[in-house]
Amino acid sequence: MLPSPWGLILTLLFATIGLWCAVDLVAHRSRSHAEDGVSSRYALININHLVMSVSMILMIWITAIEFVTWAQVAVFAVFAVTLLPGAFTGGSTSQRVSVVGHFALNAAMIWMLLAMPLLMVGTTTGEAESSEQHHGVDAAAMPAGAADWADAVSMFVIAASAATALWWIVLVFRRRAQRLHDVVYAAMAAGMAAMLMAMNA
């Protein structure tokens, strides 16, 4: 469980992002057959962020068994691999950089899913025992220094997520089209960074 009030704040953020992606996906589903493939990419990204939002909310409130965790890792790995070719072919430079951003967010999701037990064991807020029970983790069984290196990697992921959020914020002011999309993507990246920071607190 995240320290209060982060759980509720992030739940509302991810629920809003997920709802927007679902509505946008339905509203623009006819574009998925466009010849240039741009609308198909938007559809894939919307689905990606919708699944991401649901996963983040579940991560905040529900204990996932090991099979479910690995299933989510596999799903986000598929999203990442599917999106990656767009970083090298087609579209403008800003579009290719944005694809790299989506790839980075999927990598961040995979890290968060796998590292959460280590990160929650490292809490110092007085809720460590509750966190261990919530995630089925035995702190005594963890290798020495495991939480330290997990924290270090998480700080890198936080910085990468924040940089990705900043990229989409810059795009909001640089172009007229797709501004709302950029706002949503920036919110997702910022939410990931905030969640990892709360987990590391």
Backbone as a chain_set.jsonl record, in Angstrom:
{"seq": "MLPSPWGLILTLLFATIGLWCAVDLVAHRSRSHAEDGVSSRYALININHLVMSVSMILMIWITAIEFVTWAQVAVFAVFAVTLLPGAFTGGSTSQRVSVVGHFALNAAMIWMLLAMPLLMVGTTTGEAESSEQHHGVDAAAMPAGAADWADAVSMFVIAASAATALWWIVLVFRRRAQRLHDVVYAAMAAGMAAMLMAMNA", "coords": {"N": [[0.837, -1.191, 0.0], [0.542, 2.214, -0.871], [1.894, 5.176, 0.698], [-0.394, 7.358, 2.346], [-1.553, 10.496, 0.952], [-1.169, 9.264, -1.499], [-2.039, 6.89, -2.758], [-4.815, 7.233, -3.337], [-4.769, 9.613, -4.87], [-3.172, 8.899, -7.11], [-4.682, 6.776, -8.069], [-7.014, 8.101, -8.963], [-5.854, 9.663, -10.962], [-4.829, 7.719, -12.807], [-7.188, 6.375, -13.404], [-8.619, 8.372, -14.719], [-6.962, 8.785, -16.958], [-7.118, 6.229, -18.166], [-9.885, 6.112, -18.741], [-10.135, 8.23, -20.559], [-8.526, 7.277, -22.671], [-9.987, 5.015, -23.427], [-12.401, 6.163, -24.34], [-11.423, 7.775, -26.424], [-10.376, 5.813, -28.066], [-12.666, 4.415, -28.91], [-14.007, 6.499, -30.208], [-12.374, 7.004, -32.377], [-12.092, 4.64, -33.774], [-12.572, 3.966, -36.408], [-10.469, 4.979, -37.79], [-8.445, 3.183, -37.639], [-7.945, 1.716, -39.852], [-6.535, 3.185, -41.631], [-4.419, 3.904, -44.393], [-1.838, 4.937, -44.053], [-1.052, 4.078, -41.611], [-0.829, 5.59, -39.312], [-3.108, 6.072, -37.695], [-3.58, 3.496, -36.827], [-1.378, 3.16, -35.193], [-1.952, 5.063, -33.209], [-4.229, 3.866, -32.138], [-3.135, 1.513, -31.075], [-1.432, 2.645, -29.158], [-3.292, 3.91, -27.499], [-4.667, 1.656, -26.506], [-2.531, 0.482, -25.191], [-1.987, 2.399, -23.154], [-4.406, 2.334, -21.817], [-4.488, -0.306, -20.793], [-2.207, -0.091, -19.25], [-3.019, 1.823, -17.361], [-5.016, 0.432, -15.956], [-3.466, -1.643, -14.895], [-1.734, -0.197, -13.221], [-3.505, 0.802, -11.296], [-4.443, -1.582, -10.167], [-2.033, -2.437, -9.117], [-1.686, -0.661, -7.056], [-3.711, -1.27, -5.212], [-4.268, -4.033, -5.009], [-3.139, -7.294, -4.177], [-1.154, -9.152, -6.247], [-0.912, -12.42, -7.527], [1.974, -14.449, -8.314], [1.843, -15.496, -10.939], [0.057, -13.753, -12.238], [1.47, -11.362, -12.123], [3.71, -11.962, -13.771], [2.326, -12.417, -16.123], [1.393, -9.858, -16.718], [3.865, -8.594, -17.103], [4.654, -9.889, -19.452], [2.684, -8.951, -21.218], [3.233, -6.166, -21.344], [5.778, -6.284, -22.368], [5.25, -7.251, -24.918], [3.791, -5.079, -25.944], [5.865, -3.164, -25.929], [7.757, -4.268, -27.74], [6.198, -4.311, -30.041], [5.753, -1.607, -30.517], [8.298, -0.576, -30.912], [9.502, -0.661, -33.634], [8.436, 1.659, -34.778], [10.023, 3.679, -33.874], [12.077, 3.913, -35.606], [11.233, 4.006, -38.227], [9.213, 5.827, -40.541], [7.037, 8.71, -40.22], [7.542, 11.901, -38.482], [10.477, 13.353, -36.885], [9.806, 14.07, -34.26], [7.614, 12.405, -33.831], [8.83, 9.898, -33.894], [10.523, 10.097, -31.694], [8.586, 10.265, -29.719], [7.517, 7.699, -29.864], [9.667, 6.278, -28.833], [9.427, 7.237, -26.256], [6.997, 6.022, -25.447], [7.825, 3.369, -25.542], [9.721, 3.465, -23.48], [8.039, 3.896, -21.274], [6.679, 1.479, -21.142], [8.818, -0.18, -20.497], [9.357, 0.882, -17.992], [7.034, 0.122, -16.665], [7.357, -2.658, -16.604], [9.625, -2.865, -14.985], [8.584, -1.776, -12.605], [6.607, -3.633, -11.891], [8.14, -5.929, -11.413], [9.944, -5.09, -9.484], [8.558, -4.106, -7.301], [8.14, -5.636, -4.804], [10.765, -5.598, -3.645], [11.158, -2.819, -3.43], [9.109, -2.043, -1.695], [9.794, -3.413, 0.587], [11.879, -1.903, 1.358], [10.812, 0.33, 2.612], [10.565, 3.062, 4.901], [8.673, 4.106, 6.498], [7.352, 3.11, 8.631], [5.51, 1.346, 7.839], [6.488, -0.968, 6.897], [6.229, -3.673, 7.677], [3.53, -4.16, 7.122], [3.58, -3.755, 4.356], [5.218, -5.841, 3.521], [3.612, -8.032, 4.107], [1.496, -7.454, 2.438], [2.559, -7.84, -0.1], [3.551, -10.36, 0.023], [6.203, -10.737, 0.832], [9.251, -11.674, 2.308], [11.352, -10.011, 4.248], [13.68, -10.834, 5.497], [14.557, -12.839, 3.881], [15.572, -11.645, 1.676], [18.352, -10.887, -0.461], [21.385, -9.408, 0.789], [21.614, -5.925, 0.513], [19.877, -5.831, -1.62], [17.58, -4.203, -1.73], [18.835, -1.741, -1.897], [20.147, -1.628, -4.448], [17.89, -1.868, -6.0], [16.563, 0.487, -5.388], [18.355, 2.286, -6.537], [18.197, 1.68, -9.296], [15.534, 2.319, -9.633], [15.579, 5.086, -9.238], [16.834, 5.884, -11.58], [14.869, 5.09, -13.428], [12.789, 6.74, -12.592], [13.877, 9.244, -13.265], [14.024, 8.927, -16.056], [11.303, 8.621, -16.689], [10.335, 11.113, -15.854], [11.72, 12.769, -17.642], [10.569, 11.911, -20.006], [7.919, 12.721, -19.598], [8.361, 15.48, -19.592], [9.135, 15.826, -22.251], [6.709, 15.391, -23.655], [5.238, 17.49, -22.612], [6.603, 19.662, -23.693], [5.942, 19.224, -26.372], [3.251, 19.871, -26.323], [3.246, 22.628, -26.452], [4.556, 23.052, -28.796], [3.208, 22.108, -31.047], [0.056, 22.131, -32.799], [-1.761, 20.081, -33.314], [-3.077, 17.081, -31.824], [-2.721, 17.769, -29.146], [-4.1, 17.16, -26.76], [-3.657, 14.445, -26.568], [-0.907, 14.481, -26.056], [-0.889, 15.701, -23.555], [-2.163, 13.739, -22.006], [-0.341, 11.599, -22.267], [1.893, 12.747, -21.061], [0.887, 13.022, -18.478], [0.621, 10.343, -17.747], [3.316, 9.494, -17.742], [4.344, 11.198, -15.76], [2.798, 10.349, -13.627], [3.739, 7.728, -13.294], [6.387, 8.257, -12.501], [5.838, 9.572, -10.08], [4.589, 7.519, -8.657], [6.638, 5.617, -8.377], [8.376, 7.149, -6.845], [6.862, 7.383, -4.518], [6.789, 4.72, -3.752], [9.439, 4.384, -3.149], [9.737, 5.934, -0.961]], "CA": [[0.0, 0.0, 0.0], [1.307, 3.449, -0.921], [1.581, 6.09, 1.788], [-1.498, 8.293, 2.104], [-2.746, 10.208, 0.143], [-0.735, 8.949, -2.847], [-2.843, 5.836, -3.35], [-6.047, 7.784, -3.884], [-4.441, 10.589, -5.915], [-2.72, 8.2, -8.317], [-5.818, 6.011, -8.586], [-7.853, 9.037, -9.714], [-5.113, 10.045, -12.167], [-4.784, 6.615, -13.773], [-8.562, 6.105, -13.841], [-8.945, 9.41, -15.705], [-6.203, 8.483, -18.176], [-7.705, 5.039, -18.769], [-11.2, 6.449, -19.293], [-9.929, 9.041, -21.761], [-8.013, 6.409, -23.736], [-11.086, 4.165, -23.886], [-13.324, 6.998, -25.116], [-10.74, 8.173, -27.655], [-10.246, 4.618, -28.894], [-13.974, 4.161, -29.525], [-14.348, 7.613, -31.091], [-11.53, 7.009, -33.567], [-11.818, 3.265, -34.19], [-12.625, 3.846, -37.867], [-9.189, 5.387, -38.359], [-7.46, 2.114, -37.499], [-7.684, 1.092, -41.158], [-5.889, 4.162, -42.51], [-3.311, 3.307, -45.128], [-0.528, 5.371, -43.595], [-0.728, 3.38, -40.379], [-0.756, 6.496, -38.166], [-4.248, 5.829, -36.816], [-3.363, 2.192, -36.198], [-0.423, 3.367, -34.114], [-2.667, 5.733, -32.137], [-5.098, 2.879, -31.506], [-2.28, 0.652, -30.264], [-0.962, 3.424, -28.01], [-4.431, 4.071, -26.591], [-4.868, 0.374, -25.826], [-1.385, 0.345, -24.301], [-2.163, 3.25, -21.974], [-5.569, 1.843, -21.089], [-4.029, -1.467, -20.028], [-1.245, 0.435, -18.286], [-3.776, 2.482, -16.29], [-5.649, -0.618, -15.149], [-2.405, -2.335, -14.175], [-1.241, 0.676, -12.156], [-4.51, 0.85, -10.23], [-4.38, -2.88, -9.49], [-0.78, -2.475, -8.377], [-1.842, 0.164, -5.851], [-4.705, -1.747, -4.251], [-4.51, -5.475, -4.97], [-1.992, -8.188, -4.181], [-1.201, -10.027, -7.417], [-0.122, -13.644, -7.419], [3.151, -14.417, -9.183], [1.458, -15.751, -12.327], [-0.555, -12.533, -12.776], [2.551, -10.401, -12.305], [4.465, -12.329, -14.974], [1.448, -12.218, -17.278], [1.442, -8.423, -17.022], [5.184, -8.332, -17.67], [4.622, -10.367, -20.836], [1.829, -8.047, -21.998], [3.93, -4.908, -21.604], [6.904, -6.604, -23.249], [4.682, -7.33, -26.271], [3.526, -3.696, -26.356], [7.147, -2.503, -26.191], [8.333, -4.81, -28.972], [5.333, -3.92, -31.151], [5.908, -0.177, -30.765], [9.687, -0.207, -31.172], [9.836, -0.327, -35.028], [8.027, 3.027, -35.082], [11.08, 4.618, -33.493], [13.102, 3.941, -36.659], [10.663, 4.157, -39.561], [7.977, 6.556, -40.734], [6.701, 9.827, -39.363], [8.532, 12.943, -38.231], [11.417, 13.08, -35.806], [9.09, 14.156, -32.984], [6.804, 11.199, -33.697], [9.714, 8.78, -33.564], [10.946, 10.28, -30.302], [7.434, 9.928, -28.888], [7.442, 6.238, -29.815], [10.676, 5.889, -27.85], [8.84, 7.524, -24.96], [6.041, 4.954, -25.121], [8.643, 2.191, -25.253], [10.309, 3.665, -22.147], [6.999, 3.723, -20.255], [6.457, 0.036, -21.001], [9.957, -0.704, -19.738], [9.155, 1.312, -16.604], [5.98, -0.736, -16.101], [7.945, -3.973, -16.335], [10.473, -2.72, -13.802], [7.75, -1.549, -11.427], [5.961, -4.899, -11.544], [9.116, -6.887, -10.895], [10.723, -4.55, -8.362], [7.739, -3.609, -6.195], [8.423, -6.258, -3.497], [12.021, -5.079, -3.112], [11.003, -1.416, -3.082], [8.231, -1.914, -0.54], [10.554, -3.883, 1.742], [12.788, -0.844, 1.763], [10.127, 1.479, 3.163], [10.995, 3.498, 6.218], [7.586, 4.918, 7.018], [6.665, 2.407, 9.702], [4.528, 0.436, 7.254], [7.245, -2.028, 6.223], [5.659, -4.984, 7.964], [2.288, -4.27, 6.37], [3.92, -3.87, 2.942], [5.728, -7.183, 3.28], [2.468, -8.944, 4.101], [0.668, -7.131, 1.279], [3.178, -8.359, -1.312], [4.046, -11.702, 0.242], [7.651, -10.652, 0.83], [9.954, -11.892, 3.562], [12.52, -9.143, 4.184], [14.871, -11.567, 5.933], [15.001, -13.732, 2.806], [16.123, -10.854, 0.582], [19.809, -10.768, -0.459], [21.888, -8.172, 1.366], [21.787, -4.84, -0.451], [18.946, -5.938, -2.747], [16.739, -3.012, -1.766], [19.662, -0.598, -2.272], [20.313, -1.553, -5.896], [16.566, -1.635, -6.582], [16.322, 1.922, -5.253], [19.211, 2.977, -7.505], [17.592, 1.508, -10.617], [14.277, 3.068, -9.628], [15.884, 6.5, -9.422], [17.07, 6.049, -13.013], [13.572, 4.986, -14.096], [12.067, 7.969, -12.256], [14.442, 10.319, -14.092], [13.621, 8.682, -17.439], [9.867, 8.915, -16.78], [10.176, 12.565, -15.761], [12.198, 13.334, -18.903], [9.548, 11.59, -20.999], [6.802, 13.64, -19.335], [8.78, 16.81, -20.043], [9.11, 15.822, -23.718], [5.339, 15.591, -24.13], [4.823, 18.843, -22.238], [7.186, 20.527, -24.723], [5.151, 19.053, -27.588], [1.98, 20.587, -26.166], [3.462, 24.017, -26.853], [5.219, 23.113, -30.098], [2.341, 21.764, -32.168], [-1.362, 22.361, -32.563], [-2.511, 18.825, -33.384], [-2.841, 16.021, -30.845], [-2.272, 18.316, -27.867], [-4.698, 16.428, -25.647], [-2.906, 13.192, -26.475], [0.371, 14.761, -25.404], [-1.171, 15.95, -22.139], [-2.445, 12.447, -21.385], [0.903, 10.835, -22.178], [2.724, 13.398, -20.041], [0.301, 12.692, -17.175], [0.959, 8.952, -17.448], [4.735, 9.442, -17.397], [4.512, 11.853, -14.467], [2.184, 9.469, -12.623], [4.673, 6.624, -13.049], [7.49, 8.792, -11.708], [5.334, 9.837, -8.742], [4.33, 6.249, -7.98], [7.922, 5.05, -7.992], [8.888, 7.944, -5.737], [6.101, 7.011, -3.325], [7.234, 3.383, -3.385], [10.788, 4.497, -2.609], [9.75, 6.816, 0.209]], "C": [[0.875, 1.245, 0.0], [0.937, 4.338, 0.255], [0.466, 7.051, 1.394], [-0.938, 9.701, 1.864], [-2.417, 9.751, -1.269], [-1.596, 7.884, -3.517], [-4.083, 6.368, -4.038], [-5.767, 8.743, -5.041], [-4.058, 9.887, -7.212], [-3.818, 7.335, -8.917], [-6.716, 6.898, -9.439], [-7.167, 9.446, -11.022], [-5.16, 8.942, -13.208], [-6.18, 6.244, -14.267], [-8.987, 7.114, -14.907], [-8.241, 9.143, -17.033], [-6.812, 7.287, -18.905], [-9.042, 5.322, -19.42], [-11.055, 7.262, -20.57], [-9.454, 8.177, -22.923], [-9.12, 5.519, -24.3], [-12.053, 4.949, -24.771], [-12.695, 7.385, -26.45], [-10.6, 6.996, -28.611], [-11.549, 4.318, -29.621], [-14.306, 5.233, -30.548], [-13.568, 7.576, -32.401], [-11.241, 5.609, -34.099], [-11.826, 3.12, -35.707], [-11.293, 4.216, -38.51], [-8.153, 4.26, -38.333], [-7.128, 1.436, -38.82], [-7.024, 2.065, -42.136], [-4.643, 3.558, -43.151], [-1.955, 3.706, -44.577], [-0.135, 4.764, -42.258], [-0.685, 4.261, -39.147], [-1.881, 6.226, -37.188], [-4.13, 4.477, -36.131], [-2.398, 2.319, -35.032], [-1.093, 4.058, -32.93], [-3.57, 4.763, -31.386], [-4.289, 1.972, -30.583], [-1.81, 1.377, -29.006], [-2.082, 3.641, -27.007], [-4.702, 2.791, -25.81], [-3.763, 0.155, -24.799], [-1.591, 1.143, -23.01], [-3.395, 2.86, -21.156], [-5.195, 0.662, -20.216], [-3.07, -1.034, -18.924], [-1.97, 1.059, -17.084], [-4.416, 1.457, -15.361], [-4.608, -1.329, -14.298], [-1.892, -1.494, -13.005], [-2.214, 0.733, -10.984], [-4.511, -0.462, -9.446], [-3.137, -2.98, -8.616], [-0.892, -1.715, -7.051], [-2.663, -0.549, -4.783], [-4.769, -3.261, -4.059], [-3.193, -6.248, -4.976], [-2.124, -9.158, -5.347], [-0.361, -11.272, -7.17], [0.971, -13.617, -8.48], [2.786, -14.605, -10.648], [0.894, -14.485, -12.968], [0.508, -11.472, -13.031], [3.331, -10.693, -13.578], [3.632, -12.196, -16.236], [1.436, -10.748, -17.698], [2.783, -8.039, -17.635], [5.215, -8.741, -19.146], [3.812, -9.431, -21.726], [2.57, -6.762, -22.335], [5.181, -5.112, -22.452], [6.431, -6.676, -24.702], [4.383, -5.933, -26.798], [4.829, -3.004, -26.756], [7.735, -2.958, -27.516], [7.516, -4.376, -30.188], [5.533, -2.454, -31.525], [7.3, 0.188, -31.287], [10.001, 0.109, -32.636], [9.465, 1.099, -35.418], [9.05, 4.074, -34.704], [12.112, 4.783, -34.597], [12.537, 4.201, -38.049], [9.394, 4.991, -39.523], [7.802, 7.708, -39.766], [7.836, 10.826, -39.21], [9.46, 12.542, -37.097], [10.708, 13.1, -34.455], [8.213, 12.935, -32.759], [7.655, 9.999, -33.318], [10.219, 8.876, -32.123], [9.809, 9.917, -29.35], [7.265, 8.416, -28.773], [8.473, 5.698, -28.824], [10.158, 6.137, -26.437], [7.846, 6.459, -24.519], [6.772, 3.648, -24.797], [9.218, 2.282, -23.841], [9.271, 3.465, -21.047], [6.658, 2.253, -20.064], [7.592, -0.624, -20.228], [9.823, -0.337, -18.263], [8.085, 0.468, -15.921], [6.544, -2.096, -15.725], [8.817, -3.911, -15.083], [9.634, -2.591, -12.527], [7.091, -2.843, -10.955], [6.939, -5.857, -10.871], [9.787, -6.402, -9.615], [9.887, -4.152, -7.155], [8.015, -4.303, -4.865], [9.701, -5.736, -2.854], [11.868, -3.643, -2.632], [10.166, -1.247, -1.826], [8.895, -2.43, 0.726], [11.44, -2.773, 2.268], [12.108, 0.365, 2.358], [10.615, 1.785, 4.556], [9.916, 4.308, 6.918], [6.858, 4.256, 8.167], [5.641, 1.431, 9.199], [5.218, -0.746, 6.597], [6.619, -3.385, 6.443], [4.378, -5.205, 7.187], [2.568, -4.462, 4.889], [4.415, -5.261, 2.606], [4.582, -8.18, 3.213], [1.627, -8.725, 2.855], [1.233, -7.758, 0.007], [3.775, -9.745, -1.129], [5.553, -11.768, 0.291], [8.184, -10.899, 2.23], [11.257, -11.111, 3.487], [13.79, -9.892, 4.55], [15.431, -12.452, 4.832], [15.638, -12.983, 1.643], [17.653, -10.813, 0.663], [20.238, -9.426, 0.118], [22.109, -7.137, 0.27], [20.812, -4.866, -1.602], [18.097, -4.687, -2.871], [17.534, -1.794, -2.222], [19.825, -0.498, -3.789], [18.975, -1.345, -6.6], [16.213, -0.157, -6.509], [17.118, 2.706, -6.3], [18.629, 2.881, -8.92], [16.301, 2.312, -10.714], [14.507, 4.562, -9.814], [16.172, 6.805, -10.892], [15.745, 6.03, -13.776], [12.728, 6.225, -13.826], [12.547, 9.119, -13.128], [14.02, 10.167, -15.549], [12.14, 9.0, -17.645], [9.616, 10.412, -16.733], [10.619, 13.249, -17.052], [11.182, 13.091, -20.019], [8.33, 12.492, -20.844], [7.135, 15.04, -19.839], [8.752, 16.91, -21.564], [7.703, 16.089, -24.227], [4.785, 16.952, -23.725], [5.357, 19.853, -23.257], [6.367, 20.437, -26.011], [3.815, 19.777, -27.518], [2.098, 22.02, -26.676], [4.061, 24.15, -28.249], [4.296, 22.832, -31.275], [0.875, 21.939, -31.783], [-2.155, 21.067, -32.504], [-2.121, 17.897, -32.241], [-2.375, 16.538, -29.475], [-2.828, 17.545, -26.684], [-4.029, 15.075, -25.461], [-1.602, 13.405, -25.71], [0.191, 15.023, -23.907], [-1.396, 14.638, -21.391], [-1.169, 11.629, -21.225], [1.837, 11.422, -21.123], [2.214, 13.062, -18.645], [0.639, 11.259, -16.777], [2.419, 8.838, -17.008], [4.99, 10.064, -16.025], [3.934, 10.997, -13.349], [3.078, 8.291, -12.285], [5.827, 7.08, -12.163], [7.044, 9.019, -10.27], [5.096, 8.548, -7.965], [5.629, 5.588, -7.527], [8.543, 5.827, -6.842], [8.183, 7.599, -4.44], [6.517, 5.631, -2.832], [8.608, 3.418, -2.734], [10.85, 5.293, -1.309], [10.021, 6.041, 1.49]], "O": [[1.833, 1.337, 0.768], [-0.185, 4.277, 0.758], [0.394, 7.5, 0.25], [0.048, 10.078, 2.498], [-3.268, 9.829, -2.156], [-1.857, 7.967, -4.717], [-4.377, 6.006, -5.177], [-6.443, 8.696, -6.069], [-4.555, 10.232, -8.284], [-3.884, 7.172, -10.136], [-7.136, 6.492, -10.523], [-7.817, 9.559, -12.062], [-5.492, 9.194, -14.366], [-6.342, 5.842, -15.419], [-9.64, 6.75, -15.885], [-8.844, 9.259, -18.1], [-6.999, 7.327, -20.121], [-9.317, 4.838, -20.518], [-11.761, 7.021, -21.549], [-9.935, 8.334, -24.046], [-9.185, 5.296, -25.509], [-12.474, 4.466, -25.822], [-13.354, 7.332, -27.488], [-10.696, 7.165, -29.826], [-11.54, 4.003, -30.811], [-14.821, 4.932, -31.625], [-14.05, 8.063, -33.423], [-10.25, 5.409, -34.801], [-11.153, 2.239, -36.242], [-11.014, 3.817, -39.64], [-7.093, 4.383, -38.948], [-6.161, 0.68, -38.913], [-6.963, 1.795, -43.336], [-3.911, 2.796, -42.519], [-1.013, 2.914, -44.62], [1.004, 4.923, -41.82], [-0.523, 3.753, -38.037], [-1.648, 6.157, -35.981], [-4.536, 4.326, -34.979], [-2.571, 1.667, -34.003], [-0.844, 3.698, -31.78], [-3.673, 4.819, -30.16], [-4.698, 1.694, -29.455], [-1.791, 0.799, -27.919], [-1.857, 3.566, -25.799], [-4.939, 2.831, -24.602], [-4.018, -0.298, -23.683], [-1.394, 0.624, -21.911], [-3.417, 3.039, -19.939], [-5.541, 0.623, -19.035], [-3.118, -1.548, -17.807], [-1.579, 0.847, -15.936], [-4.365, 1.593, -14.139], [-4.838, -1.588, -13.117], [-1.645, -2.023, -11.922], [-1.804, 0.714, -9.824], [-4.573, -0.459, -8.217], [-3.178, -3.535, -7.518], [-0.268, -2.084, -6.056], [-2.359, -0.454, -3.594], [-5.279, -3.725, -3.039], [-2.256, -5.895, -5.692], [-3.099, -9.905, -5.426], [0.76, -11.188, -6.668], [0.895, -12.845, -9.436], [3.357, -13.943, -11.514], [1.216, -14.176, -14.116], [0.456, -10.764, -14.037], [3.589, -9.79, -14.374], [4.166, -11.896, -17.304], [1.466, -10.434, -18.888], [2.835, -7.249, -18.577], [5.746, -8.012, -19.985], [4.207, -9.15, -22.858], [2.543, -6.312, -23.48], [5.594, -4.207, -23.176], [7.127, -6.218, -25.608], [4.679, -5.625, -27.952], [4.894, -2.342, -27.792], [8.162, -2.135, -28.326], [8.079, -4.105, -31.249], [5.49, -2.097, -32.703], [7.451, 1.161, -32.025], [10.718, 1.078, -32.884], [10.105, 1.689, -36.289], [8.971, 5.219, -35.147], [12.938, 5.694, -34.539], [13.28, 4.577, -38.956], [8.595, 4.881, -38.592], [8.331, 7.7, -38.655], [8.935, 10.633, -39.73], [9.254, 11.524, -36.436], [10.971, 12.253, -33.601], [8.077, 12.472, -31.626], [7.239, 9.173, -32.506], [10.329, 7.869, -31.423], [10.045, 9.328, -28.295], [6.91, 7.908, -27.709], [8.186, 4.771, -28.066], [10.415, 5.348, -25.528], [7.848, 6.04, -23.362], [6.379, 2.916, -23.887], [9.207, 1.304, -23.094], [9.593, 2.917, -19.993], [6.378, 1.822, -18.945], [7.363, -1.513, -19.408], [10.135, -1.144, -17.386], [8.208, 0.135, -14.742], [6.246, -2.624, -14.654], [8.755, -4.795, -14.228], [9.933, -3.212, -11.507], [7.027, -3.111, -9.755], [6.605, -6.512, -9.884], [10.156, -7.207, -8.76], [10.44, -3.886, -6.088], [8.118, -3.61, -3.853], [9.725, -5.46, -1.654], [12.375, -3.278, -1.571], [10.474, -0.405, -0.983], [8.602, -1.949, 1.82], [11.723, -2.7, 3.463], [12.781, 1.368, 2.595], [11.026, 0.894, 5.3], [10.203, 5.097, 7.818], [5.848, 4.779, 8.638], [4.972, 0.758, 9.983], [4.594, -1.462, 5.813], [6.487, -4.169, 5.503], [4.146, -6.29, 6.654], [1.882, -5.239, 4.225], [4.09, -5.809, 1.553], [4.576, -9.07, 2.363], [1.104, -9.678, 2.276], [0.472, -8.164, -0.871], [4.438, -10.255, -2.032], [6.14, -12.751, -0.162], [7.639, -10.397, 3.213], [12.168, -11.492, 2.753], [14.854, -9.629, 3.99], [16.617, -12.781, 4.831], [16.182, -13.601, 0.728], [18.198, -10.712, 1.762], [19.541, -8.424, -0.042], [22.709, -7.427, -0.765], [20.893, -4.016, -2.488], [17.907, -4.163, -3.968], [16.978, -0.904, -2.865], [19.664, 0.58, -4.36], [18.916, -0.726, -7.662], [15.634, 0.396, -7.445], [16.615, 3.67, -6.877], [18.575, 3.873, -9.647], [16.01, 2.913, -11.748], [13.715, 5.233, -10.477], [15.796, 7.865, -11.393], [15.523, 6.854, -14.664], [12.03, 6.71, -14.716], [11.742, 9.878, -13.668], [13.695, 11.154, -16.208], [11.766, 9.583, -18.662], [8.784, 10.929, -17.479], [9.978, 14.196, -17.507], [10.962, 13.954, -20.869], [7.773, 12.97, -21.832], [6.293, 15.706, -20.441], [8.39, 17.952, -22.111], [7.51, 16.911, -25.123], [3.943, 17.508, -24.43], [4.652, 20.787, -23.64], [6.124, 21.45, -26.667], [3.303, 20.243, -28.536], [1.158, 22.558, -27.262], [4.072, 25.241, -28.819], [4.572, 23.272, -32.391], [0.51, 21.899, -30.608], [-3.112, 20.956, -31.737], [-0.99, 17.922, -31.755], [-1.708, 15.816, -28.734], [-2.115, 17.299, -25.71], [-3.854, 14.611, -24.334], [-1.241, 12.618, -24.836], [1.021, 14.615, -23.095], [-0.887, 14.446, -20.287], [-0.937, 11.035, -20.172], [2.491, 10.688, -20.382], [3.006, 12.841, -17.729], [0.912, 10.986, -15.608], [2.724, 8.169, -16.021], [5.756, 9.527, -15.225], [4.5, 10.922, -12.259], [3.172, 7.893, -11.124], [6.204, 6.4, -11.209], [7.78, 8.698, -9.337], [5.364, 8.48, -6.766], [5.707, 5.059, -6.418], [9.168, 5.238, -5.96], [8.813, 7.526, -3.385], [6.59, 5.399, -1.625], [8.917, 2.593, -1.874], [11.882, 5.326, -0.638], [10.066, 6.63, 2.57]]}, "num_chains": 1, "name": "protein.A"}
